[in-house]
Amino acid sequence: MATAHVVFATITGNNEDIADIITEKLEQLGVDVTESEISQTDADSLEKTDIAVICPYTYDEGQLPEEGMDFYDDLQDVDLSGKVYGVAGSGDTFYGDDFCVAVDAFGKALKDAGAAQGADNVKINLEPEDDDIKTLDAFAEKLVNKAK
Ligand SMILES: Cc1cc2nc3c(=O)[nH]c(=O)nc-3n(C[C@H](O)[C@H](O)[C@H](O)COP(=O)(O)O)c2cc1C
């Protein structure tokens, strides 16, 4: 059975909701999933899974989650070759060019760590709605197919 680790950063719950939706879909697809909050997660735990997913919020005009900086920095020292990754996060389109920049930053960090992108980055405006849930379900399916 394939394994996945879904890591989220959240203040108001939107990115935890996104992580929950992805986790539920991955489990429906037969994946053994671990879900955890970013400040409680060691970056090297991703070396022990097949599929790595990060769900980060963006703050203060394009900043990464403060409590996720150790995790982000530690990604530079892990080897994720042979792993599949995906990033899906919530921001607010009000912030224009800074919309969801943390999604792209974590995607680059995972790629630089050697993982293969399994699905396009997903950027959601505020809380996930019905259309977003469909997008997240398709995202999870692509990750599983890539990991096969
Ligand atoms: C002070 C502040 C700054 C923010 N800056 C950004 C930003 O630069 N880019 C963005 O996409 N969203 C920004 N947001 C919006 C949050 O990312 C958005 O509300 C997100 O859904 C929060 O996720 P969470 O519910 O998981 O905490 C900001 C929100 C606040 C309150």
The ligand as an SDF file (V2000), in Angstrom:
LIG
                    3D

 31 33  0  0  0  0  0  0  0  0999 V2000
   -2.5370   39.9660    7.7680 C   0  0  0  0  0  0  0  0  0  0  0  0
   -2.8340   38.9870    6.6600 C   0  0  0  0  0  0  0  0  0  0  0  0
   -1.9870   38.9260    5.5770 C   0  0  0  0  0  0  0  0  0  0  0  0
   -2.2520   38.0450    4.5050 C   0  0  0  0  0  0  0  0  0  0  0  0
   -1.4230   38.0260    3.4260 N   0  0  0  0  0  0  0  0  0  0  0  0
   -1.7010   37.2040    2.3790 C   0  0  0  0  0  0  0  0  0  0  0  0
   -0.8670   37.1720    1.2210 C   0  0  0  0  0  0  0  0  0  0  0  0
    0.1450   37.8530    1.1200 O   0  0  0  0  0  0  0  0  0  0  0  0
   -1.2120   36.3280    0.2030 N   0  0  0  0  0  0  0  0  0  0  0  0
   -2.3140   35.5290    0.2640 C   0  0  0  0  0  0  0  0  0  0  0  0
   -2.5710   34.7950   -0.7080 O   0  0  0  0  0  0  0  0  0  0  0  0
   -3.1140   35.5310    1.3480 N   0  0  0  0  0  0  0  0  0  0  0  0
   -2.8360   36.3550    2.4030 C   0  0  0  0  0  0  0  0  0  0  0  0
   -3.6580   36.3520    3.4950 N   0  0  0  0  0  0  0  0  0  0  0  0
   -4.8720   35.5180    3.4770 C   0  0  0  0  0  0  0  0  0  0  0  0
   -4.7050   34.1540    4.0900 C   0  0  0  0  0  0  0  0  0  0  0  0
   -3.6670   33.4180    3.4930 O   0  0  0  0  0  0  0  0  0  0  0  0
   -6.0300   33.3960    3.8800 C   0  0  0  0  0  0  0  0  0  0  0  0
   -7.0100   33.9830    4.7170 O   0  0  0  0  0  0  0  0  0  0  0  0
   -5.9290   31.9180    4.1580 C   0  0  0  0  0  0  0  0  0  0  0  0
   -7.1570   31.2890    3.8230 O   0  0  0  0  0  0  0  0  0  0  0  0
   -5.6310   31.6290    5.6140 C   0  0  0  0  0  0  0  0  0  0  0  0
   -5.4510   30.2500    5.7640 O   0  0  0  0  0  0  0  0  0  0  0  0
   -5.8080   29.4990    7.1340 P   0  0  0  0  0  0  0  0  0  0  0  0
   -7.3170   29.6090    7.3440 O   0  0  0  0  0  0  0  0  0  0  0  0
   -5.3650   28.1060    6.9260 O   0  0  0  0  0  0  0  0  0  0  0  0
   -5.0670   30.1960    8.2330 O   0  0  0  0  0  0  0  0  0  0  0  0
   -3.3990   37.2200    4.5660 C   0  0  0  0  0  0  0  0  0  0  0  0
   -4.2350   37.2680    5.6750 C   0  0  0  0  0  0  0  0  0  0  0  0
   -3.9760   38.1310    6.7120 C   0  0  0  0  0  0  0  0  0  0  0  0
   -4.9150   38.1750    7.9010 C   0  0  0  0  0  0  0  0  0  0  0  0
  1  2  1  0
  2  3  1  0
  2 30  2  0
  3  4  2  0
  4  5  1  0
  4 28  1  0
  5  6  2  0
  6  7  1  0
  6 13  1  0
  7  8  2  0
  7  9  1  0
  9 10  1  0
 10 11  2  0
 10 12  1  0
 12 13  2  0
 13 14  1  0
 14 15  1  0
 14 28  1  0
 15 16  1  0
 16 17  1  0
 16 18  1  0
 18 19  1  0
 18 20  1  0
 20 21  1  0
 20 22  1  0
 22 23  1  0
 23 24  1  0
 24 25  2  0
 24 26  1  0
 24 27  1  0
 28 29  2  0
 29 30  1  0
 30 31  1  0
M  END
$$$$
